[in-house]
Amino acid sequence: MQDDAWSPPSVLLTVDLVILTLRQGDLHILLVERGEDPFRGMLALPGGFLNHDGEEILDAAHRELNEETALASSWVHLEQLAVYGDSGRDPRGRVVSVAHLAIAPGLPDPVAGTDATDAAWVPAEAVLSGERELAFDHRRIATDGIEHARTKLEYSSLATAFCGEQFTIAELQQVYEAVWGTALDTRNFYRKVQAAKGFIIPAGTDRRTTGGRPARLYKAGPKTVLVPPLTRPAPPAKGQTMTGGDE
C-alpha cells in the first residue's frame, strides 16, 4: 500500500535581537514595546518575520534592528546566538526564531518604529531577575545572550572596546564588573589581566587619580583571544555573600 503523499509543515521564521551595551556603568539590553497583538503593550526583544523567502537571515536581522529601533547596521556586529523553535513559543503558530547577539559600546538612544510603540535601554538585571516581564520566550533568549556575552569577556579582549583609547586597570575592571554583574577582588583581577599576555600593553604615560598616586595607563594589546582566560568568580553558595577573592 502506498503511503499518503507527505507535505511539509507550515513553519514561519523570525529573527530576534539581543543588543547589549554599557550605560551609566551598568549592562543594559535593548527592548521594544509591542504595538501589535499578540502581547500588545508588553516588552520584547527587537525582531520580526522575514520579508520574503529570498531575504537572507542576517539581512533580516539588520533590517529589523533599523526598523524597530533606528540603530544602523554599521553600529553593531551581529552574530548568530541560537535557534529557538519550541512548538508553543508563539500563539500565532509554529514560529522558529534565529536569535542574534551584539554587544557594543557607545550605542545611542533608540527610536521606535514600525510595529514598536517604544524602544529603550533597560538594565539587564531587571530582565534576568524577572522584574521586567517579556513577551514570548524572550526572557530565555535574553538570558542566553547575556550569558554568552559574559563568556566572551572571559576568553576575548572585548572589554577593552568599552574603555577609552587609554585606560587604567581599574576602569577595565569596572567593565568586567558591569557585564558579569559582580564585584571583583582588585588584586586578583590585576594579576589575571597581567597574566593574559598581549591583552593590554602600557600606554607609556601616567594619569593621576583623585587624591592618590599616578595610575598607569594602558591600551588594548594585539591579542584578541585571552590566554589564559579571565575566568569569572564562582557565584556564592545559597545563603552566602561574595567575599574577597575571585578565584
Backbone torsions as a table, in degrees:
resi	resn	phi	psi	omega
1	MET	NA	131.9	-178.4
2	GLN	-80.4	132.9	178.9
3	ASP	-66.9	152.9	175.2
4	ASP	-61.2	146.8	179.2
5	ALA	-60.6	133.5	179.8
6	TRP	-85.4	139.7	174.8
7	SER	-127.1	140.2	-176.6
8	PRO	-66.6	146.8	177.9
9	PRO	-69.9	156.6	178.5
10	SER	-83.3	112.3	-178.5
11	VAL	-129.6	132.4	177.9
12	LEU	-102.0	153.2	-177.6
13	LEU	-122.3	132.2	176.6
14	THR	-127.1	168.7	169.9
15	VAL	-121.6	140.6	174.4
16	ASP	-127.1	145.6	-169.3
17	LEU	-123.1	124.6	173.0
18	VAL	-103.6	103.3	-177.4
19	ILE	-111.1	121.0	-174.6
20	LEU	-120.2	145.0	173.8
21	THR	-153.7	169.6	175.6
22	LEU	-101.9	132.0	176.8
23	ARG	-139.0	129.4	-177.5
24	GLN	51.9	35.9	175.7
25	GLY	78.2	9.5	179.6
26	ASP	-126.5	151.1	176.9
27	LEU	-74.0	129.1	179.6
28	HIS	-123.3	153.4	177.7
29	ILE	-122.8	144.4	-178.1
30	LEU	-85.2	123.7	178.2
31	LEU	-127.8	154.7	175.2
32	VAL	-121.9	156.4	172.7
33	GLU	-97.8	122.2	-175.7
34	ARG	-68.8	134.6	179.5
35	GLY	-102.3	0.5	-177.7
36	GLU	-134.6	159.3	172.6
37	ASP	-75.0	151.2	-0.9
38	PRO	-79.0	162.5	177.4
39	PHE	64.7	35.5	176.2
40	ARG	-56.5	133.1	178.7
41	GLY	87.9	-10.3	179.4
42	MET	-88.3	157.4	174.6
43	LEU	-77.0	148.1	-179.7
44	ALA	-155.9	165.7	171.0
45	LEU	-72.3	148.1	172.7
46	PRO	-61.2	147.1	178.1
47	GLY	158.7	-176.7	-179.6
48	GLY	169.6	-174.8	-177.1
49	PHE	-79.1	157.1	169.8
50	LEU	-61.6	145.4	179.1
51	ASN	-69.9	-38.4	-177.6
52	HIS	-161.4	168.8	-173.7
53	ASP	-72.3	-6.2	177.6
54	GLY	-98.2	-3.3	-178.5
55	GLU	-79.8	129.2	176.8
56	GLU	-69.1	148.7	-175.0
57	ILE	-63.0	-44.9	179.5
58	LEU	-64.2	-37.2	176.7
59	ASP	-63.1	-39.8	178.3
60	ALA	-64.0	-38.5	179.8
61	ALA	-63.7	-45.8	178.1
62	HIS	-65.7	-39.3	178.9
63	ARG	-62.4	-46.5	-179.8
64	GLU	-63.8	-37.9	178.0
65	LEU	-60.2	-43.9	-179.5
66	ASN	-71.2	-42.1	-176.8
67	GLU	-68.3	-39.2	-174.2
68	GLU	-90.5	-21.5	-174.9
69	THR	-132.7	-8.6	-177.8
70	ALA	65.6	18.8	173.4
71	LEU	-85.6	126.3	-177.2
72	ALA	-75.2	149.6	-179.6
73	SER	-63.5	-24.1	-179.4
74	SER	-71.4	-15.0	-177.6
75	TRP	-85.5	-19.9	-175.9
76	VAL	-136.1	149.9	172.9
77	HIS	-106.4	111.6	-178.5
78	LEU	-88.6	133.3	173.2
79	GLU	-124.4	146.2	-178.8
80	GLN	-68.8	130.2	-177.7
81	LEU	-93.9	-59.9	-177.1
82	ALA	-170.3	170.1	177.2
83	VAL	-112.7	132.9	-178.2
84	TYR	-120.3	120.3	-173.7
85	GLY	-141.3	25.1	177.3
86	ASP	-55.3	141.3	-172.3
87	SER	-63.7	-27.7	-176.5
88	GLY	-104.1	17.0	-172.4
89	ARG	-75.6	-18.1	-176.8
90	ASP	-138.4	125.3	-177.5
91	PRO	-69.4	-9.2	-179.4
92	ARG	-83.0	-6.6	-179.7
93	GLY	137.0	-163.7	179.4
94	ARG	-78.6	107.1	-176.5
95	VAL	-125.0	122.8	177.8
96	VAL	-103.4	132.6	-179.4
97	SER	-112.1	133.2	171.4
98	VAL	-101.2	105.8	-175.9
99	ALA	-86.4	143.1	178.3
100	HIS	-124.4	153.4	-176.8
101	LEU	-126.7	142.3	170.0
102	ALA	-145.1	137.6	172.7
103	ILE	-130.9	119.9	-172.1
104	ALA	-145.8	151.0	178.4
105	PRO	-86.0	157.6	168.9
106	GLY	63.7	28.8	179.9
107	LEU	-75.7	139.3	-176.3
108	PRO	-79.3	175.0	174.4
109	ASP	-64.1	136.0	179.7
110	PRO	-78.7	161.8	176.5
111	VAL	-125.9	122.1	-176.3
112	ALA	-68.2	147.6	177.2
113	GLY	-154.2	-178.5	-177.6
114	THR	44.1	-118.0	-174.4
115	ASP	-93.9	13.9	175.3
116	ALA	-102.6	132.7	179.2
117	THR	-92.1	-14.0	177.1
118	ASP	-158.1	156.0	176.3
119	ALA	-145.5	137.3	-175.1
120	ALA	-159.1	158.0	170.6
121	TRP	-84.6	129.6	-177.2
122	VAL	-123.4	136.4	177.4
123	PRO	-53.3	131.3	-177.7
124	ALA	-60.0	-34.6	-178.1
125	GLU	-62.9	-31.8	179.1
126	ALA	-66.2	-28.9	176.5
127	VAL	-80.1	-45.2	-178.7
128	LEU	-61.3	-37.2	-176.7
129	SER	-80.1	-13.3	-175.9
130	GLY	87.3	3.1	177.9
131	GLU	-61.1	-38.6	174.2
132	ARG	-104.1	115.9	-179.6
133	GLU	-83.1	136.5	-178.4
134	LEU	-114.8	151.6	178.7
135	ALA	-71.4	164.6	177.5
136	PHE	52.8	-138.3	174.8
137	ASP	-106.2	31.6	-171.7
138	HIS	-70.3	-23.1	175.0
139	ARG	-66.9	-40.0	177.0
140	ARG	-62.1	-45.5	-179.4
141	ILE	-64.1	-43.9	179.6
142	ALA	-62.4	-42.1	179.3
143	THR	-62.2	-42.7	177.7
144	ASP	-63.0	-41.2	-179.7
145	GLY	-65.5	-41.6	179.0
146	ILE	-65.2	-41.7	178.2
147	GLU	-63.2	-39.8	179.0
148	HIS	-65.2	-40.5	177.9
149	ALA	-63.1	-39.7	178.8
150	ARG	-64.4	-38.1	178.1
151	THR	-67.4	-37.3	179.6
152	LYS	-60.0	-34.7	178.8
153	LEU	-69.1	-24.6	177.4
154	GLU	-70.5	-38.1	-169.3
155	TYR	-110.5	-8.4	-177.5
156	SER	-128.6	170.8	179.9
157	SER	-90.2	19.3	-176.4
158	LEU	-52.2	-36.4	-174.4
159	ALA	-58.0	-31.7	-178.0
160	THR	-65.4	-22.4	178.9
161	ALA	-67.0	-19.8	-178.3
162	PHE	-94.4	2.6	175.6
163	CYS	-105.1	170.3	173.6
164	GLY	-71.0	-178.5	178.6
165	GLU	-60.2	-35.2	173.3
166	GLN	-124.0	141.9	-173.2
167	PHE	-154.2	161.5	174.1
168	THR	-93.8	163.0	176.0
169	ILE	-64.6	-31.5	177.4
170	ALA	-62.7	-39.3	178.7
171	GLU	-68.7	-37.9	176.2
172	LEU	-64.6	-39.0	178.2
173	GLN	-62.0	-37.4	179.2
174	GLN	-61.8	-34.7	176.9
175	VAL	-65.0	-47.0	179.4
176	TYR	-61.8	-41.8	-179.8
177	GLU	-64.7	-37.9	-179.5
178	ALA	-67.8	-44.8	-177.2
179	VAL	-74.4	-42.7	-179.3
180	TRP	-76.9	-18.7	178.9
181	GLY	70.9	33.2	-179.9
182	THR	-154.1	152.0	176.3
183	ALA	-77.8	146.8	-179.0
184	LEU	-119.2	148.2	175.2
185	ASP	-73.3	124.4	-172.2
186	THR	-61.6	-44.5	-177.1
187	ARG	-65.7	-43.1	178.3
188	ASN	-65.3	-39.8	179.5
189	PHE	-63.6	-44.9	179.6
190	TYR	-58.8	-44.4	-178.7
191	ARG	-63.7	-43.1	-178.1
192	LYS	-68.3	-39.3	178.3
193	VAL	-62.8	-44.0	-179.3
194	GLN	-67.4	-28.5	-179.4
195	ALA	-74.7	-23.0	179.8
196	ALA	-82.7	89.9	-173.3
197	LYS	-60.7	131.7	178.2
198	GLY	82.0	0.7	178.8
199	PHE	-69.8	-56.3	175.1
200	ILE	-131.1	154.5	179.6
201	ILE	-134.2	150.3	-179.7
202	PRO	-59.0	140.1	178.8
203	ALA	-86.1	-10.8	176.1
204	GLY	91.5	-2.4	178.3
205	THR	-134.1	160.1	177.0
206	ASP	-112.8	153.4	175.4
207	ARG	-128.3	129.1	-176.6
208	ARG	-76.4	131.0	174.1
209	THR	-86.6	161.9	-176.4
210	THR	-60.7	115.7	174.5
211	GLY	68.0	14.0	-177.6
212	GLY	-133.3	-168.4	179.4
213	ARG	-72.7	158.7	176.5
214	PRO	-58.5	136.5	178.9
215	ALA	-97.3	130.1	-179.1
216	ARG	-68.7	136.8	179.4
217	LEU	-97.0	144.8	178.8
218	TYR	-128.5	168.7	171.7
219	LYS	-139.1	165.4	-178.2
220	ALA	-61.3	136.5	179.3
221	GLY	-88.0	-175.3	-175.7
222	PRO	-78.5	-16.1	-175.3
223	LYS	-87.3	134.8	175.9
224	THR	-103.9	-16.3	175.8
225	VAL	-112.0	127.4	-174.4
226	LEU	-87.7	125.0	176.2
227	VAL	-133.6	113.0	-2.8
228	PRO	-75.2	160.9	179.3
229	PRO	-69.3	158.7	174.0
230	LEU	-92.0	88.9	-175.7
231	THR	-71.4	143.4	177.8
232	ARG	-70.4	150.4	173.0
233	PRO	-67.6	145.8	176.5
234	ALA	-65.5	139.8	178.0
235	PRO	-62.8	148.5	179.8
236	PRO	-64.8	148.5	176.0
237	ALA	-62.4	154.4	-178.8
238	LYS	-56.0	127.9	179.8
239	GLY	90.8	-3.9	178.9
240	GLN	-112.9	163.2	177.5
241	THR	-116.8	153.9	180.0
242	MET	-70.2	133.7	176.8
243	THR	-135.9	146.3	167.8
244	GLY	59.4	-116.9	-165.4
245	GLY	-75.1	169.4	179.5
246	ASP	-125.2	41.9	179.5
247	GLU	-71.5	NA	NA
